[in-house]
Amino acid sequence: MEVMVAHLEQAAEAGLPYAMLELAEVLERGGIVERDLDRARELYRVAADKGDKTALIRLVNMERKLGGDPAKARARVIDALRRLTETEEPPAWAFMQLGDEVLARDGRWAGEQVATENYRRALELDPEHTPARIRLAQFESRYIETPQDFETVASKLRHAVRAEGLTSPMQDLGNAFLCRQPTAPELGSATYWRQMEAFSGDSSIEPTMRQLRRLTAESDPLVYAQLQAQAINARSRSTANFLEIAGRDRIGEPFSGLRAVTRRQSDRFLQSQAKVDRRLGRLQKAKSHLEAALEAD
């Protein structure tokens, strides 16, 4: 081990980024050598200066880990994230985190414009980046003047609910219908979304293989009802699970339209169906659904 570390030291001193990364990781973990976070950060910084994207990513995490003076630490994190966003083919999450850090530093009013630009860029790089979609909708809700403005915001929030099954955008939708809609308060819609938030729960229900085989409306009506609520709300995983269960029940037929529409519109739903098939040992069907998801993407 000592020989290996010595070789890494030599290669790092020669200015080889890969060696700097390896040595920094060894120093960050400790064990083989004495842990030295400050030196690890410096190695990541030098490698990042040489254009290594992995070094920049690790530098972001290292700056957060080391902490210190909050303002200085945040400034270093922002600098590393900004440099990461300027690389070739930057990751969407870097823009998302940069927007969050700018907001934390400058506050909502002063930081909104820069944060919004970063969230929009994150969404351009990854149209399915749900956190960026939610942030933008929350900002845009402050400037609603027309029904079209409202529908744009509501559409983003509904998409977030469908894509990830999160309840926070349900709460935002409830609030939007209550006080942001041009004809607000729209009590019926506001109440609907708040009830959906309360009933659906934060996490999409994921039955085990045994539960999936045995669950019926009679055996566990509460779980069945929650799955149904999440499916109607277009959560892809819950929809796949619910349709598998409902297909065994007499009441499953009314939901055949839901299956057809979801299959046509969502590669996420097809992926979720593949997971259900795999969990139940239907490997060929799982393969077919994955192939369909790739074609739909």
C-alpha positions as CSV (number, residue, x, y, z in Angstrom):
1,M,0.0,0.0,0.0
2,E,2.8,2.4,0.9
3,V,4.4,1.7,-2.5
4,M,1.1,2.4,-4.3
5,V,0.6,5.7,-2.4
6,A,4.2,6.7,-3.2
7,H,3.5,6.1,-6.9
8,L,0.4,8.2,-6.7
9,E,2.3,11.0,-5.0
10,Q,4.9,11.0,-7.8
11,A,2.3,11.0,-10.5
12,A,0.3,13.7,-8.8
13,E,3.5,15.8,-8.4
14,A,4.0,15.4,-12.1
15,G,0.6,17.0,-12.7
16,L,-1.4,14.0,-13.8
17,P,-5.1,14.7,-13.0
18,Y,-6.1,11.0,-12.6
19,A,-3.4,10.5,-10.0
20,M,-4.5,13.7,-8.2
21,L,-8.0,12.3,-8.0
22,E,-6.9,8.9,-6.8
23,L,-4.6,10.4,-4.2
24,A,-7.2,12.9,-3.0
25,E,-9.8,10.1,-2.6
26,V,-7.3,8.1,-0.5
27,L,-6.6,11.2,1.7
28,E,-10.4,11.9,1.9
29,R,-11.2,8.4,3.2
30,G,-8.2,7.9,5.4
31,G,-7.2,4.4,6.6
32,I,-4.4,3.7,4.2
33,V,-2.8,7.0,5.1
34,E,-3.7,9.6,7.7
35,R,-6.9,11.5,6.7
36,D,-6.2,15.0,5.3
37,L,-9.3,16.7,4.0
38,D,-7.5,20.0,3.4
39,R,-4.9,18.4,1.1
40,A,-7.6,16.4,-0.6
41,R,-9.4,19.5,-1.4
42,E,-6.3,21.2,-2.8
43,L,-5.6,18.2,-5.0
44,Y,-9.2,18.3,-6.3
45,R,-8.8,22.1,-6.9
46,V,-5.6,21.7,-8.9
47,A,-7.1,18.8,-11.0
48,A,-10.2,21.0,-11.6
49,D,-8.0,23.8,-12.7
50,K,-6.6,21.4,-15.3
51,G,-10.1,20.9,-16.7
52,D,-11.1,17.6,-15.0
53,K,-14.9,17.6,-14.6
54,T,-14.8,14.7,-12.0
55,A,-12.5,16.9,-9.8
56,L,-15.0,19.7,-10.0
57,I,-17.8,17.4,-8.9
58,R,-15.8,16.1,-6.0
59,L,-14.7,19.7,-5.1
60,V,-18.3,20.7,-4.7
61,N,-18.9,17.9,-2.3
62,M,-15.7,18.5,-0.5
63,E,-16.4,22.2,0.0
64,R,-19.8,21.3,1.6
65,K,-18.1,18.7,3.8
66,L,-15.4,21.0,5.1
67,G,-17.8,23.8,6.0
68,G,-16.0,26.4,8.0
69,D,-17.2,30.0,7.8
70,P,-20.7,29.7,6.2
71,A,-20.3,32.7,3.8
72,K,-16.8,31.6,2.6
73,A,-17.9,28.0,2.3
74,R,-20.9,28.9,0.2
75,A,-18.8,31.2,-2.0
76,R,-16.4,28.2,-2.7
77,V,-19.4,25.9,-3.4
78,I,-20.9,28.5,-5.8
79,D,-17.6,29.0,-7.5
80,A,-17.1,25.2,-8.1
81,L,-20.7,24.8,-9.3
82,R,-20.4,27.8,-11.7
83,R,-17.2,26.3,-13.1
84,L,-19.0,22.9,-13.5
85,T,-21.8,24.6,-15.4
86,E,-19.3,26.1,-17.8
87,T,-17.8,22.7,-18.8
88,E,-18.7,20.8,-22.0
89,E,-21.9,18.9,-21.5
90,P,-22.6,20.1,-17.9
91,P,-25.0,18.1,-15.7
92,A,-28.4,19.5,-15.2
93,W,-28.1,19.0,-11.4
94,A,-25.2,21.5,-11.3
95,F,-27.5,24.3,-12.6
96,M,-30.2,23.2,-10.1
97,Q,-27.8,23.3,-7.1
98,L,-26.2,26.6,-8.3
99,G,-29.7,28.2,-8.4
100,D,-30.4,26.9,-4.8
101,E,-27.0,28.2,-3.6
102,V,-27.6,31.6,-5.1
103,L,-31.0,31.9,-3.4
104,A,-29.5,30.8,-0.1
105,R,-26.8,33.5,-0.5
106,D,-28.8,36.4,-1.9
107,G,-32.3,35.7,-0.7
108,R,-35.5,35.3,-2.8
109,W,-35.8,38.8,-4.1
110,A,-32.2,39.5,-5.0
111,G,-31.4,36.0,-6.2
112,E,-34.5,35.1,-8.1
113,Q,-33.3,36.2,-11.6
114,V,-30.0,34.3,-11.5
115,A,-31.7,31.3,-9.8
116,T,-34.4,31.3,-12.5
117,E,-31.9,31.3,-15.3
118,N,-30.2,28.3,-13.8
119,Y,-33.4,26.4,-13.2
120,R,-34.4,27.0,-16.8
121,R,-31.1,25.7,-18.0
122,A,-31.4,22.6,-15.8
123,L,-34.8,21.9,-17.4
124,E,-33.4,22.5,-20.9
125,L,-30.7,19.9,-20.3
126,D,-33.1,17.5,-18.6
127,P,-36.8,18.1,-19.4
128,E,-37.7,15.5,-16.7
129,H,-35.8,17.4,-13.9
130,T,-38.7,17.7,-11.5
131,P,-37.1,19.9,-8.8
132,A,-36.2,22.5,-11.4
133,R,-39.8,22.4,-12.7
134,I,-41.2,22.9,-9.3
135,R,-38.9,25.8,-8.4
136,L,-39.9,27.6,-11.7
137,A,-43.6,27.0,-11.1
138,Q,-43.2,28.4,-7.5
139,F,-41.5,31.6,-8.9
140,E,-43.9,32.0,-11.7
141,S,-46.9,31.7,-9.4
142,R,-46.0,35.2,-8.0
143,Y,-46.6,36.8,-11.4
144,I,-49.8,35.3,-12.5
145,E,-52.1,37.8,-14.2
146,T,-54.1,35.9,-16.8
147,P,-55.7,32.5,-16.9
148,Q,-53.0,31.4,-19.4
149,D,-50.3,32.4,-16.8
150,F,-52.1,30.3,-14.2
151,E,-52.5,27.3,-16.6
152,T,-48.7,27.4,-17.4
153,V,-47.9,27.2,-13.6
154,A,-50.5,24.6,-12.9
155,S,-49.3,22.4,-15.8
156,K,-45.7,22.4,-14.4
157,L,-47.0,21.4,-11.0
158,R,-49.3,18.6,-12.4
159,H,-46.3,17.3,-14.4
160,A,-44.3,17.1,-11.2
161,V,-47.0,15.2,-9.5
162,R,-47.3,12.7,-12.4
163,A,-43.6,12.3,-12.9
164,E,-42.4,11.8,-9.3
165,G,-45.5,11.3,-7.2
166,L,-44.5,14.2,-4.9
167,T,-47.1,15.8,-2.6
168,S,-45.3,19.2,-2.3
169,P,-46.6,20.3,-5.8
170,M,-50.1,19.2,-4.7
171,Q,-49.8,21.6,-1.8
172,D,-48.6,24.3,-4.3
173,L,-51.6,23.5,-6.6
174,G,-54.0,23.8,-3.7
175,N,-52.5,27.2,-2.7
176,A,-52.6,28.4,-6.3
177,F,-56.3,27.7,-6.7
178,L,-56.9,29.3,-3.4
179,C,-55.1,32.6,-3.9
180,R,-53.2,32.8,-7.2
181,Q,-55.8,32.0,-9.8
182,P,-57.2,35.2,-11.5
183,T,-60.7,34.1,-10.3
184,A,-59.5,32.9,-6.9
185,P,-60.5,31.6,-4.6
186,E,-61.6,28.5,-6.5
187,L,-62.5,26.5,-3.4
188,G,-63.5,23.2,-5.2
189,S,-60.1,22.8,-6.9
190,A,-58.1,24.0,-3.9
191,T,-59.9,21.5,-1.6
192,Y,-59.4,18.7,-4.2
193,W,-55.6,19.1,-4.3
194,R,-55.3,19.4,-0.5
195,Q,-57.3,16.3,0.0
196,M,-55.2,14.5,-2.6
197,E,-52.1,15.6,-0.7
198,A,-53.4,14.4,2.6
199,F,-54.6,11.1,1.3
200,S,-51.9,10.2,-1.2
201,G,-49.0,10.5,1.2
202,D,-45.5,11.6,0.3
203,S,-44.2,8.3,-1.1
204,S,-45.6,6.2,-3.9
205,I,-46.8,2.8,-2.5
206,E,-44.5,0.0,-3.5
207,P,-46.1,-3.4,-2.7
208,T,-43.7,-6.4,-2.3
209,M,-44.1,-9.4,-4.7
210,R,-46.2,-11.2,-2.1
211,Q,-48.4,-8.1,-1.5
212,L,-48.8,-7.6,-5.2
213,R,-50.0,-11.2,-5.7
214,R,-52.4,-11.1,-2.8
215,L,-53.6,-7.5,-2.4
216,T,-57.3,-6.9,-3.2
217,A,-59.9,-4.3,-2.3
218,E,-61.2,-6.7,0.3
219,S,-57.9,-7.9,1.8
220,D,-56.5,-4.3,2.4
221,P,-59.0,-1.6,1.4
222,L,-56.9,1.3,2.7
223,V,-53.8,0.4,0.7
224,Y,-56.0,-0.4,-2.3
225,A,-57.7,3.0,-2.0
226,Q,-54.4,4.8,-1.6
227,L,-52.9,3.0,-4.7
228,Q,-56.0,3.9,-6.6
229,A,-55.8,7.6,-5.6
230,Q,-52.1,7.7,-6.6
231,A,-52.9,6.0,-9.9
232,I,-55.7,8.4,-10.7
233,N,-53.2,11.2,-9.9
234,A,-51.0,9.6,-12.6
235,R,-48.1,8.5,-10.5
236,S,-46.4,6.0,-12.9
237,R,-45.3,3.4,-10.3
238,S,-48.6,3.5,-8.5
239,T,-50.5,3.2,-11.8
240,A,-48.6,0.2,-12.9
241,N,-49.1,-1.5,-9.5
242,F,-52.8,-0.6,-9.3
243,L,-53.6,-1.8,-12.8
244,E,-51.9,-5.1,-12.0
245,I,-54.1,-5.5,-8.9
246,A,-57.3,-4.1,-10.5
247,G,-56.9,-6.4,-13.4
248,R,-57.6,-9.3,-11.1
249,D,-60.7,-7.7,-9.7
250,R,-64.2,-7.3,-11.3
251,I,-63.8,-3.5,-11.0
252,G,-60.6,-3.5,-13.0
253,E,-62.4,-3.1,-16.4
254,P,-63.3,0.6,-15.9
255,F,-59.6,1.4,-15.6
256,S,-58.6,-0.1,-19.0
257,G,-58.8,3.3,-20.5
258,L,-56.3,4.6,-17.9
259,R,-53.9,1.8,-18.9
260,A,-54.2,2.7,-22.6
261,V,-53.7,6.4,-22.2
262,T,-50.8,6.0,-19.8
263,R,-49.0,3.5,-22.0
264,R,-49.2,5.9,-25.0
265,Q,-48.1,9.0,-23.1
266,S,-45.4,7.9,-20.6
267,D,-42.1,6.1,-21.0
268,R,-42.0,6.3,-17.1
269,F,-45.2,4.2,-16.9
270,L,-43.7,1.6,-19.3
271,Q,-40.6,1.4,-17.1
272,S,-42.8,1.0,-14.0
273,Q,-44.8,-1.8,-15.8
274,A,-41.5,-3.5,-16.5
275,K,-40.6,-3.4,-12.8
276,V,-43.9,-5.0,-11.9
277,D,-43.4,-7.7,-14.5
278,R,-39.9,-8.4,-13.3
279,R,-41.0,-8.5,-9.7
280,L,-43.6,-11.1,-10.7
281,G,-41.2,-13.2,-12.7
282,R,-42.6,-12.2,-16.1
283,L,-39.2,-11.5,-17.7
284,Q,-40.3,-11.5,-21.3
285,K,-43.1,-9.0,-20.6
286,A,-40.6,-6.9,-18.7
287,K,-38.3,-6.9,-21.7
288,S,-41.1,-5.9,-24.0
289,H,-42.1,-3.0,-21.8
290,L,-38.5,-1.7,-21.5
291,E,-38.2,-1.8,-25.3
292,A,-41.4,0.1,-25.7
293,A,-40.1,2.7,-23.1
294,L,-37.0,3.2,-25.1
295,E,-39.0,3.8,-28.3
296,A,-41.3,6.2,-26.4
297,D,-38.4,8.2,-24.9
